[in-house]
Amino acid sequence: MKKLVMAIAAGLVLISNISVARELSMNELSINELQEQCNKNYALGCGALAERYYFGDGVEKNQPKAAELFSKACDGGSAIGCALLGEMYDNGEGVKKDKSKAVALYTKGCDGGDAGGCLALGTMYEYGDGIKKDKFKAAELFAKACDGGEAEGCFILGLMHYKGDGVKKDTLKAAELYTKACDGGDAGGCLNLGLMQFEGKGVKQDKLKAAELFAKACDGGAAKGCLVVGTMYSTGEGVKQDKSKAVELLTKACDGGVAKGCLVVGAMYRTGEGVKQDTLKAAALLTKACDGGNTIACLDLGAMHRTGEGVKQDTLKAAEIYTKVCDAGEAKGCFNLGSMYNEGDGVKQDKFKTAGLYRKACDAGVAAGCVNLGVMHYKGEGVHQSDQIALDMFGKACDLKFEIGCFRHAKLKQRMGQ
């Protein structure tokens, strides 16, 4: 269950007819004490007991029992109990999934003053999940959640104002909402506000302030914040350059699942920039980045396997990596794979396949692919011989500002008497 349920454990509840104390933390009460409160129809006691059954905290985990107790809490006037029961119906936990019931329960929770219920209901309206999509209604609910202390509601509403999605585009309003979200502990709010400060969108540009916000986002669990502030320390943009700190932050970004963080820190280990050179570690980091979908990392990793830099030389592995990124649309991967087929390096030499890969690279804007394909047409290697096609390929490379393409184009044009 999401963070909504934790509000019960963290909150203080007024307990009637107990003279020992008027306010007790739910965490301090035993299962028997909570059961006693629930038996007396104290709604928050039922809710707290439901939480224990949901998580199996001090009692055997029993989600259907938790749903039953949240229902009793809701019927007894606990807005959060309604919202949490709504979440169980939303996810099909302990009860049969029922989006309509979830909407009704979130509505009851929200109307009763539970900000988490407003947030969840707003999300359903935003995506049309179990109810007709209504961005305007979603924005109203996110505003209510934000006003009720749900930082995530402030963040989402800020994003809507920034994009003009369901509400009027207003970058100043977005900045205000991101600020409120960030102050409320939402790392995404800190990250997005930092991006606005960095770029000067909707607020006065302040890169030092942006760095502070990115660091706060990083500390709050937003790995992209670690990436951005780490990059700033690496380049010295907006902060005093500190390569060691950059390595630390980029490593944190990588560990947090940001592939680009793995790429950048991997490159630093590869060259010994800000850290002791370690090509083996570099290869491991680039592998992680490549597996995470970063094609630039795949290209670098392919080159390392092809040459044996930091890893055992394995041209077959290099070819596999280049094939993967070429198929994913990375033109340089197609070019590199083409060169391997051209030379028979790690794969069986195949001039026809080479030409196809160079063409794919050329069509995607890799000028060297155009030149190499032009040479193949000029010589008639793997393709039919054609001076005109060769001239066109050299011309395309020249248009891409590739000097060798311009040189070959001029020379062949002269030879053809044009």
N, C-alpha and C positions, 0 to 999 in steps of 0.2 A: 504494500500500500504506500501511496505517496506521502509527502511530508504532512499532509493534512492531519493524519492520525496522531502525529507527535504533539499536536497542540493540546490534546487532552492530558498527556503526560506532563507537559511543561506548565500547564495552567494551574491556577489556584481555584478551588471550588468552595463556595459557602455551604456549610453543612448544618442544617437545622437540627434541633433537638439533641445536639452533642455539646455538652458543656465543657469538655476538655479543651477544645479549641474551635474557633469559628472558621479558620482557614487552614487547610492542610494540603500539602502537595499530594497529587495523585500517586506519585512514585513512592510515597511513604506508607501507603495503605496496603495491607495484605489482601490476598484473594478473598478470604473469608469476610474481611471488613467491607470490601467492595461489593461482595454478594449481598451482604446485609443491607448496604445502602440501596442497592438495586431492588431488593425485596420490598424496601420501603418506598419504592417509586421515585428515588432520587435519580433524575435523568443522567446527570454527569457521572454518577457512580456506575450506572449501567454502561455508559460510554467507555469509561476507563476499564471496566471489566471486559468489555468487548475487545478493546485493544490487546489486553493480555491474552485472550483466547486467539486473537488474530495472529499474533506473533509467537505464541507458545511461551510466553514470559511468566514463569512460575506455575504454569498449568499446561496440560497437553494441548498442542495446537489444534484448534477446531474452528475453521472458518464459518461453517454453517451456524455454529453457536454464536460466533462473533456477530454475524448478520442478524440473528435473532435479538441479540442484546442491543445492537445499534438501532434496530427497529423500535425497541422499547424506549430507548433514550430519545429517539426522534418523536415518538408519540407523547413522551413526557415533556416535550418542549425544548429539547436540546438541538439547536440549529446545526451544530457540528456533527451530532449524531446522524441527522438527516443527510448531511453532505457526505459523510463517510459511508453510509449505507448506499447512497447514490453511486459512490465510487466502486463499491463491490458489484452493484448491478451493471455498471459501466464496463467493468473488466471481466465479469463472470466469475467472481471469486466467492465461493461459499454459497452462491445462488446462481440460478440460470441467467446468463447474460440477457439484459433487457434494457435497451437504450432509452425507450420511452419512460420506463420507471426511473432510470438514472436522471433523465431530464427533470421529471417531476420532483424527485428528492433533492436534486441540486437547487432547484427553484425554491423549494421550501426552506432549505438551509440558507440560501442567499437572502431570501425575504426575512428570515429570522435573524439576520445579522452576521452570518458566517462568511467571511471574506473568501475563504477557500472554496466554498460552494459557488460563489459568484465567479471565481476564476475558472473553475471546472465547467460551469455552465457557459461561460463566455467562449471557452475553447470549443464546445460542441456547436455553438452558433457560428463560430468562425469557420469551421470546416464542414458544417452541415452534417454533423455526426449524430444521427438519431432525431434530427429536427431540421427544418428547412434552413438552409444557409442564410445568414443575415449578418453581414459584417458590421452594420451600424449598431445592431442590437448587441453584438459581441463587444464592440467598443464601449458601449454603455456599461456592460457588465465588468469589463476589465477596469474601467474607471472606478466602479463601486468597490471592486476587489482592492485596487490600489489605495483608495481612500480608507479602506478597512485594515490596511497594514500588510497586504500581500504584495511584496516587492516584485514578484514575477508579473503581477497584473500591471504594475507601472512600466515594467520593461516591455511587455507585449504591446501595450497601448502606445508607448514611445515609438516602437518600431512601426506601428500603423500610421502614426503622424509623420514619421520620417519618410515613409514610402507613399503616403496619401492613399492608404489601403482601407477603404470603408469610412474614412474620415478625411477632412481637408488636410492637405499636405502642409505641415507647419514644423520646420526644423527647430525653431526656437522652443516650441512646445515639446518636441521630441527630446531636446536637450534637458528641459526641466524634468521630464518624466524619467529619463535615464539617470539623472542626478538623484531623484527620489528612490529609484530602484537600487542604485549603487549604495546609497546611504543606508538602505534597508537590508543590505547584504546580498543583493543579486549580482553575481559576477558578470553576467551578460550586460547588465546596465553599465557597469564600470568599463567594460570592453568597448561598447558602442559609443559611450560618451568620450572615451579616450580617442576613438577614431575621429569623432567630430572635432575634438580639440586639436588633434594632429593635422587634420586637413583644413581646419578653419571653416567648417560647414555649420551654420546656425549659431556658432559661437566664435569668439575671437581666437585666432590660432595661437596655441601655446603648447609647444612640443614638450617642454619640461613637465607641464601639468599632465599632458597626455601620457608621458612615461610613468608618472605616479599612478595614474588610473589603470594603465596596463599592468603595472606591478600588483595593484590591488586585485584586479581581475584574476591575475595569475595565482595569487595567494588564496583566492576564493574558489579555485578549481577550474577556471576557464583557461584551458591549455593554450588557446590562441593568444591570450594575453601574454603568456610566457614567450611565445614565438615573437610577437611584435616588439616587446620591450627588450628581448634578447638580441634581436636584430639591430635595435637602436644602440645598444651598448657595443655591438660588434662594429658598427659604422661610425659611432660617435655622433649620431644625429639626434639633437635635442638633449643629449646627456654627455657627460665626459666619457670618452671611449674607454672601455674596460673589457678586453677580450676574455679574461678569465670569468668575469661575471656573465658575459655573453654565453660562454660554454655551459655554465651552470643553468642558466635560464632556458637555453635551447634544448638542453638535455631533459629538463622538466617538461618542456613542450612535447618532446619526442615520447617521453614516458606517458604523457597524457593522451597519446594517440594522434598527434598532429604530424603527419608524414613530412611536411616541409621542415619541421623542427629537426627531424632525423636527418634529412638531406643536408641542412646547413651545418649542423654540428658534425656530421659525417665528413663533410668537405673540410672542416677545420682540423679534424684529426688526420685527414689525408695529407694536408699540407703542413701541419704543425703550427697552425695559426691560433695563438692564445692557449695552446695546450701542447704537451709533448706529442710529437708525431707518432701515430700508431695506425699503420695502414690496415692491420688486421681488424682493429676496432672500427676503423672507417668503413671497411667492407661490411661489417655486421650492421652498422647503422644505415648504410645505403640499402642493404637488403631489407631492413625493416621499413624504410621509406618506400622502396619499390613495391613491397608487398602491400603497403598502404595506399597504393595507386599513384605515387608521384613518378611520372615518366622520366623526369630529368635525372632522378636518382637511378632509375633503371638504366639509362644511357651510361651514366658514370660507372655503374656496377658492371655493365656489359664490357666496358673498356678495360676495367680491372681484370676481369676473367679472361679477356682476350689476350692481354699482355702478361698476366701473372703478377700484377701489382697488388701486393698485400694478401693475395690468395693464390692457391695453386692454379697455374695456367690451365684453362679449360675452355677451348674455343667452341666446343659443342654447347656448353652452358651459355657462353656469350651469344651464340646464334639463337638459342631458345629465348633469351631475354630480349634480344632485338626483335624477334618475331612477335613476342607478346606486346611490346610497345608499338610496333608498326601496326598490328591488328587493332590496337586501341586508338590509332589515329596520330601517333607521334611520328612525323615525317622523317626526322633525323634517324629514328630507329630503322625505317625502311631503307634509308641511304646506307647506314652502316651494315645492315644485313645484305644489301646489294653488293657492297664491296667484298663481303665474305664469300658470296656466291661467285663473284667475279674472279677471286683469287683461289677459290677452293679451300678456304681457310675455315676448318671446323665443319664444313659441309662439302658435299660433292659439287665440283665446279659445274655451273649451269649458266651459260651466257644469256639464254632466253629469259630465265628467271631474274637474272641480274638486270636486264633491260626493263622488265616490268616493275621492279622495285625502284630503279632510278626514275622511271616515269612517275610513279606514285609520289616519290619525294619531290620531284620537279613540280608536279601539279599542285603540291602543297606549299610551294615557295622555297624549297631548298635549292639554291642556285647551283651548288656543286653537282646535284643530281641531274640538272639540265645539261651542264657541261659534259658530264660523263656519258649521258645518253646521246648527246650530240656526237661525241667521239665514236661511240659504237655504231651510229648510223653512217658516219663518215667512212669507217673501216668495214662496215657490213658484218659486225660481230654480234651474233645472236639476234639480229634484226636485218631487214633488207637494207642494202646500201642506198643511201640517198643524201646527196649533197644538200638538197633543199631542206630536208628535215633537220639535218645537222646544223645548217645555217639558222633555221628557226629556233632550235634549241639553244644555240650560242647567243642568239638575240634575246631570248627570254632570260637567260642568265645575266646578260648585260643590263636588261631592264631592272633586274633585281640588284643592281649595283655591284655585280661580281666582276672584278677587273679582268680575270682570266677569260670570262665569257665575252667581254667586249673585244679583247685582243684576238681571240679565235674567230669571232664574228667578222671583224674587219679583215683579217687575213684570208678567210675562206671566201668572203665576198669579192675580194680583189682577185683571187684565183679563178672564181667563176665569171669574172669579167663584168660584174654588176656595179 
